[in-house]
Amino acid sequence: MIGFIQQLRQRTPLGWLQLSHEKSRLLVALGGIAFADVLMFMQLGFQNALFESNTKLPNSIQADILLISPQGRNVLNISTFTRRRLYQAMDVQGVKSAEPMYINFIDWKNPKTRQKTSVLVIGVNPEKQALSLPDVNRQIDMVKLPDTILFDRASRGDYKEAIAQVEQGKPVTSEIDRRTVTISGLFSIGASFGADGNLITSDQNFLRLFPGRQASSVSIGLLELQPGYDVKEVKAALESHLGNDIKVMSKAEFIEFETDYWRKNTAIGFIFSLGVAMGFIVGVIIVYQVLSTDVNSHMKEYATFKAMGYNNLYLLGVVFEEAIILAVLGFIPGAIVPLGLYHLTRNATNLPLYMTVARALTVLTLTMIMCMISGAIATGKLQSADPADMF
């Protein structure tokens, strides 16, 4: 290993010398790679924000097993099933409790601007902890009062004044479907690609807001197991006992169910994946053009090396050295620019758009692969270079 390192130190950095000799070409190449990296960072960021924002509610649900209708596609497009299934689930050994959760969209009027927006209303039994959100559990007794709700402070829109009033202990009133409601507390889940915000209230208040909805029509069944019982075993027993007209899932399966919907069944998930692929292809083309031009302009020099006894492997190493240098140097601005774009987008949309180490490593790896592919293509002419044809 020490000998190998000494060889590297003694080796002439031919790749770097060729790149730095044409500084304008180097800057153009780095700009192109940075652009491709920014495109991949943004698409991956949006894709992650899509999954994270739409799984925050499923992640916060406090249940061992969940029941939903087979017609339900995701939380925002959940169907309903009869509450009798919850009573039947209680007959299965190991099930400690079975509580209903009600979910529906509704038009919500901003207390300040009076503009309407679409929010998700969640109705739960205030006597049971349905969500693992400390702010909700601390204030859940408030929603026992008629027409009282908890408001999502991370909702998309201008709510600074209303949030400040609630934080000072001053109730704020608004309107839902021509019904006056009181905001008595705050919590945080955040906006998503499907909803501008969330409201949490009691199951009774939920039914008041949706007078056409029957109490027997449940959106999600939340099952808690007795200590010592295995989730997989109880889940199998429930599936056998309840039949095919109900879908039984563990919490992890429910989160994956939500993620799969946005990844596979919506155009937006495909578009973000396509955007990453397009950024990768653009980068390959840009780097190929740079390396191909460099190889063509130095073909005689490469042929001279061949005449001196250097083999194709050495010459290919020079081109790959250039590719790696371009990848590393182009990645630096390509990772810095998205930091500002993430901040700008996060402030404008309230979506969870943050730079992560995993994403940075992913893009760096894609950049290295991108440049190596370009280098491999660009060396096609180099391998066929014949000194006899050059002179």
Phi, psi and omega per residue, in radians:
M1 nan -0.723 -3.136
I2 -1.127 -0.692 3.112
G3 -1.119 -0.673 3.125
F4 -1.122 -0.729 3.134
I5 -1.133 -0.688 3.112
Q6 -1.123 -0.653 3.085
Q7 -1.108 -0.694 3.115
L8 -1.121 -0.692 -3.113
R9 -1.195 -0.608 -3.115
Q10 -1.432 -0.286 -3.084
R11 -1.258 2.403 3.084
T12 -1.237 2.176 -3.129
P13 -1.291 1.236 -3.029
L14 -1.083 -0.683 -3.136
G15 -1.066 -0.803 3.136
W16 -1.155 -0.681 -3.137
L17 -1.115 -0.657 3.121
Q18 -1.211 -0.715 3.135
L19 -1.171 -0.778 -3.083
S20 -1.294 -0.297 3.116
H21 -1.163 -0.672 3.086
E22 -1.832 1.457 -3.020
K23 -1.144 -0.659 3.137
S24 -1.128 -0.706 3.103
R25 -1.148 -0.665 3.116
L26 -1.107 -0.777 -3.135
L27 -1.126 -0.693 3.097
V28 -1.096 -0.757 3.138
A29 -1.089 -0.790 3.136
L30 -1.122 -0.652 3.091
G31 -1.114 -0.704 3.117
G32 -1.152 -0.740 3.122
I33 -1.152 -0.735 3.115
A34 -1.058 -0.709 3.113
F35 -1.076 -0.782 3.113
A36 -1.087 -0.696 3.123
D37 -1.154 -0.739 3.111
V38 -1.046 -0.752 3.128
L39 -1.067 -0.770 3.133
M40 -1.186 -0.721 3.111
F41 -1.041 -0.776 -3.093
M42 -1.181 -0.756 -3.132
Q43 -1.150 -0.747 3.086
L44 -1.143 -0.646 3.101
G45 -1.119 -0.796 3.107
F46 -1.105 -0.711 -3.137
Q47 -1.107 -0.777 3.111
N48 -1.128 -0.691 3.102
A49 -1.118 -0.632 3.091
L50 -1.045 -0.876 -3.102
F51 -1.206 -0.781 -3.071
E52 -1.161 -0.783 -3.090
S53 -1.149 -0.598 -3.099
N54 -1.530 -0.119 3.071
T55 -1.917 0.068 3.114
K56 -1.111 -0.754 3.116
L57 -1.156 -0.876 3.071
P58 -0.981 -0.653 3.122
N59 -1.142 -0.534 -3.070
S60 -1.527 -0.147 3.123
I61 -1.195 2.304 -3.099
Q62 -1.776 1.638 -3.132
A63 -2.821 2.650 3.072
D64 -1.499 -0.679 -3.139
I65 -2.366 2.499 -3.136
L66 -2.125 2.506 3.080
L67 -1.986 2.299 3.051
I68 -2.421 2.908 3.077
S69 -1.291 2.510 3.086
P70 -1.078 -0.359 3.120
Q71 -1.415 -0.171 3.136
G72 -1.224 2.305 -3.118
R73 -1.720 -0.625 3.069
N74 -2.915 -3.087 -3.064
V75 -1.081 -0.676 -3.110
L76 -1.332 -0.313 3.114
N77 -2.204 0.891 -3.097
I78 -1.447 2.451 3.050
S79 -1.665 -3.080 -3.111
T80 -2.114 2.791 3.045
F81 -2.443 2.880 -3.064
T82 -1.276 2.491 -3.108
R83 -1.145 -0.291 3.126
R84 -1.028 -0.514 -3.141
R85 -1.109 -0.527 3.097
L86 -1.194 -0.696 3.101
Y87 -1.165 -0.670 3.115
Q88 -1.170 -0.610 3.119
A89 -1.112 -0.539 3.132
M90 -1.158 -0.320 3.119
D91 -1.315 -0.288 -3.103
V92 -1.403 2.329 -3.113
Q93 -1.109 2.305 3.128
G94 1.840 -0.294 3.138
V95 -1.477 2.085 -3.109
K96 -1.517 -0.757 -3.130
S97 -2.635 2.729 3.108
A98 -2.448 1.917 -3.062
E99 -2.034 2.559 3.128
P100 -1.513 2.590 2.946
M101 -2.179 2.333 -3.132
Y102 -1.925 2.350 -3.107
I103 -2.386 2.375 3.061
N104 -2.864 2.679 3.029
F105 -1.435 2.658 3.054
I106 -2.719 2.700 3.059
D107 -1.381 2.205 -3.076
W108 -2.053 2.365 -3.108
K109 -1.752 2.134 3.124
N110 -1.013 2.184 -3.094
P111 -1.029 -0.465 -3.093
K112 -1.645 -0.971 -3.040
T113 -1.512 -0.286 -3.105
R114 1.148 0.226 3.087
Q115 -1.423 2.568 -3.112
K116 -1.568 2.530 3.065
T117 -2.571 2.868 -3.077
S118 -1.722 2.148 3.138
V119 -2.234 2.823 3.132
L120 -1.710 2.204 3.104
V121 -1.784 2.282 -3.102
I122 -2.091 2.111 3.128
G123 -1.887 2.222 -3.108
V124 -2.322 2.857 3.034
N125 -1.334 2.000 -3.080
P126 -1.198 -0.183 3.126
E127 -1.482 -0.182 -3.127
K128 -2.177 2.570 3.089
Q129 -1.439 1.769 -3.112
A130 -1.587 -0.357 -3.075
L131 -2.274 2.460 3.125
S132 -1.559 0.948 3.125
L133 -2.053 1.914 -3.085
P134 -0.947 -0.722 -3.131
D135 -1.075 -0.686 3.134
V136 -1.218 -0.835 -3.083
N137 -1.141 -0.535 3.126
R138 -1.257 -0.482 -3.036
Q139 -2.003 0.169 -3.003
I140 -1.095 -0.487 3.136
D141 -1.104 -0.439 -3.132
M142 -1.082 -0.631 -3.049
V143 -1.370 0.008 3.018
K144 -1.230 -0.401 3.089
L145 -1.268 2.537 -3.121
P146 -1.049 2.448 3.056
D147 0.968 0.671 3.111
T148 -2.044 2.399 -3.078
I149 -2.363 2.861 2.938
L150 -1.876 2.408 -3.023
F151 -1.918 2.463 3.128
D152 -1.371 1.902 -3.094
R153 -1.159 -0.316 -3.135
A154 -1.663 0.334 3.119
S155 -1.171 2.698 3.120
R156 -1.394 2.189 -3.138
G157 2.378 3.108 -3.107
D158 -1.605 1.681 -3.117
Y159 -2.167 0.268 -3.063
K160 -1.006 -0.799 -3.092
E161 -1.149 -0.776 -3.133
A162 -1.147 -0.732 3.131
I163 -1.110 -0.724 3.125
A164 -1.069 -0.714 3.127
Q165 -1.120 -0.769 -3.132
V166 -1.136 -0.692 3.121
E167 -1.109 -0.473 3.099
Q168 -1.470 0.043 3.137
G169 1.486 0.232 3.130
K170 -1.750 2.027 -3.140
P171 -1.078 2.526 3.113
V172 -2.072 2.334 3.136
T173 -1.834 2.604 3.060
S174 -2.547 -2.956 -3.052
E175 -2.294 2.337 3.040
I176 -2.232 1.977 3.107
D177 0.884 0.878 3.114
R178 1.107 0.404 3.080
R179 -2.142 2.223 -3.114
T180 -1.366 2.255 3.119
V181 -2.188 2.748 -3.119
T182 -1.999 2.231 3.046
I183 -1.515 1.973 -3.087
S184 -1.880 -0.173 -3.122
G185 -2.824 2.981 -3.068
L186 -2.236 2.653 3.006
F187 -2.576 -3.106 -3.101
S188 -2.469 2.038 2.946
I189 -2.115 -0.872 3.078
G190 1.927 2.758 3.088
A191 -1.244 2.817 3.101
S192 -2.355 -3.072 3.091
F193 -1.252 -0.300 -3.099
G194 -1.861 -0.376 -3.091
A195 -2.409 2.528 3.125
D196 -1.412 -0.214 -3.135
G197 3.081 -3.033 -3.077
N198 -2.433 2.562 3.020
L199 -2.187 2.439 3.091
I200 -2.115 2.337 3.131
T201 -2.593 -3.111 3.121
S202 -1.349 2.847 3.101
D203 -1.091 -0.601 3.141
Q204 -1.212 -0.733 3.088
N205 -1.143 -0.627 3.091
F206 -1.024 -0.797 -3.117
L207 -1.194 -0.472 3.051
R208 -1.228 -0.649 3.133
L209 -1.260 -0.440 3.127
F210 -2.159 1.355 -3.057
P211 -1.077 -0.370 3.122
G212 -1.463 -0.087 -3.097
R213 -1.604 2.278 3.119
Q214 -1.486 2.523 3.099
A215 -1.088 -0.413 -3.131
S216 -1.392 -0.135 3.136
S217 -1.685 1.743 -3.022
V218 -1.696 2.444 3.085
S219 -1.460 -0.880 -3.130
I220 -2.419 2.379 3.046
G221 -1.728 2.220 -3.099
L222 -1.846 1.971 -3.082
L223 -1.893 2.258 3.046
E224 -1.886 2.354 -3.102
L225 -1.681 2.701 3.052
Q226 -1.253 2.628 -3.132
P227 -1.001 2.427 3.073
G228 1.648 -0.168 -3.124
Y229 -1.632 2.462 -3.116
D230 -1.453 2.316 -3.104
V231 -1.061 -0.747 -3.103
K232 -1.124 -0.705 -3.130
E233 -1.186 -0.781 3.129
V234 -1.163 -0.661 3.108
K235 -1.056 -0.774 3.112
A236 -1.104 -0.694 3.124
A237 -1.152 -0.684 3.117
L238 -1.142 -0.739 3.133
E239 -1.072 -0.689 3.115
S240 -1.225 -0.643 -3.062
H241 -1.381 -0.647 -3.027
L242 -1.575 -0.369 3.109
G243 1.543 -2.956 -3.022
N244 -1.507 -0.126 -3.085
D245 -1.575 0.262 3.059
I246 -2.512 2.470 3.133
K247 -1.811 2.207 -3.095
V248 -1.899 2.201 -3.113
M249 -2.433 2.554 2.943
S250 -1.288 2.964 -3.133
K251 -1.105 -0.712 3.125
A252 -1.095 -0.689 3.118
E253 -1.186 -0.607 3.128
F254 -1.175 -0.702 3.101
I255 -1.137 -0.741 3.114
E256 -1.158 -0.624 3.075
F257 -1.043 -0.741 3.117
E258 -1.194 -0.769 -3.137
T259 -1.114 -0.754 -3.130
D260 -1.077 -0.608 3.132
Y261 -1.062 -0.825 -3.103
W262 -1.300 -0.499 -3.123
R263 -1.374 -0.705 -2.965
K264 -1.923 -0.478 -2.978
N265 -1.886 0.112 3.117
T266 -2.212 2.621 3.124
A267 -1.159 -0.559 -3.030
I268 -1.166 -0.654 3.089
G269 -1.136 -0.704 3.105
F270 -1.149 -0.694 -3.103
I271 -1.082 -0.746 3.138
F272 -1.146 -0.698 3.093
S273 -1.129 -0.699 3.110
L274 -1.139 -0.637 3.120
G275 -1.086 -0.702 3.090
V276 -1.111 -0.764 3.134
A277 -1.102 -0.706 3.136
M278 -1.139 -0.708 3.088
G279 -1.073 -0.708 3.119
F280 -1.108 -0.785 -3.125
I281 -1.142 -0.735 3.104
V282 -1.030 -0.758 3.122
G283 -1.097 -0.720 3.106
V284 -1.045 -0.774 -3.113
I285 -1.130 -0.767 -3.113
I286 -1.118 -0.841 -3.117
V287 -1.152 -0.654 3.110
Y288 -1.063 -0.755 3.141
Q289 -1.065 -0.725 -3.135
V290 -1.161 -0.869 -3.089
L291 -1.203 -0.647 3.127
S292 -1.124 -0.743 3.105
T293 -1.107 -0.701 3.139
D294 -1.137 -0.745 3.135
V295 -1.114 -0.772 -3.125
N296 -1.121 -0.684 -3.090
S297 -1.296 -0.322 3.137
H298 -2.037 0.432 -3.085
M299 -1.064 -0.697 3.141
K300 -1.128 -0.667 3.123
E301 -1.138 -0.730 3.101
Y302 -1.104 -0.698 3.121
A303 -1.113 -0.628 3.101
T304 -1.120 -0.724 3.087
F305 -1.037 -0.706 3.116
K306 -1.095 -0.737 -3.140
A307 -1.124 -0.488 3.137
M308 -1.416 -0.129 3.075
G309 1.951 -0.032 3.099
Y310 -1.274 2.365 -3.124
N311 -1.517 3.042 -3.110
N312 -1.082 -0.572 -3.113
L313 -1.082 -0.692 3.120
Y314 -1.139 -0.770 -3.118
L315 -1.167 -0.670 3.072
L316 -1.114 -0.635 3.105
G317 -1.065 -0.614 3.104
V318 -1.122 -0.792 -3.128
V319 -1.156 -0.717 3.119
F320 -1.179 -0.557 3.042
E321 -1.063 -0.766 3.079
E322 -1.066 -0.727 -3.116
A323 -1.090 -0.741 -3.132
I324 -1.182 -0.718 3.101
I325 -1.061 -0.793 3.118
L326 -1.073 -0.712 -3.116
A327 -1.090 -0.818 -3.087
V328 -1.200 -0.836 -3.103
L329 -1.201 -0.630 3.117
G330 -1.246 -0.486 -3.125
F331 -1.199 -0.560 -3.062
I332 -1.039 -0.994 3.078
P333 -1.192 -0.509 3.125
G334 -1.159 -0.352 3.091
A335 -1.686 -0.407 -3.124
I336 -1.362 -0.777 -3.099
V337 -1.022 -0.767 3.131
P338 -1.053 -0.427 3.104
L339 -1.024 -0.777 3.094
G340 -1.214 -0.694 3.135
L341 -1.166 -0.653 3.080
Y342 -1.082 -0.795 -3.132
H343 -1.078 -0.780 3.141
L344 -1.087 -0.799 -3.124
T345 -1.176 -0.683 -3.139
R346 -1.099 -0.729 3.131
N347 -1.203 -0.563 -3.081
A348 -1.426 -0.512 -3.007
T349 -2.094 -0.203 -3.057
N350 1.073 0.405 3.072
L351 -1.525 2.578 -3.108
P352 -1.337 1.373 -3.075
L353 -1.906 1.795 -3.099
Y354 -2.346 2.650 3.031
M355 -1.365 2.360 3.109
T356 -2.175 2.706 3.118
V357 -1.108 -0.714 -3.131
A358 -1.063 -0.724 -3.134
R359 -1.209 -0.685 3.118
A360 -1.093 -0.735 3.110
L361 -1.158 -0.630 3.112
T362 -1.102 -0.827 -3.133
V363 -1.182 -0.664 3.096
L364 -1.075 -0.747 3.105
T365 -1.101 -0.776 3.107
L366 -1.094 -0.641 3.119
T367 -1.146 -0.751 3.107
M368 -1.087 -0.793 3.124
I369 -1.096 -0.747 3.135
M370 -0.995 -0.819 -3.107
C371 -1.259 -0.618 3.120
M372 -1.175 -0.685 3.076
I373 -1.078 -0.780 3.118
S374 -1.071 -0.721 3.120
G375 -1.123 -0.690 3.129
A376 -1.117 -0.686 3.123
I377 -1.210 -0.716 -3.068
A378 -1.185 -0.357 -3.091
T379 -1.511 0.070 3.141
G380 -1.010 -0.842 3.137
K381 -1.213 -0.552 -3.087
L382 -1.107 -0.681 -3.102
Q383 -1.193 -0.477 -3.125
S384 -1.639 0.063 -3.127
A385 -1.146 2.214 -3.121
D386 -2.051 2.114 -3.124
P387 -0.949 -0.599 -3.111
A388 -1.123 -0.499 -3.139
D389 -1.471 -0.302 -3.063
M390 -1.506 -0.424 -3.013
F391 -2.217 nan nan
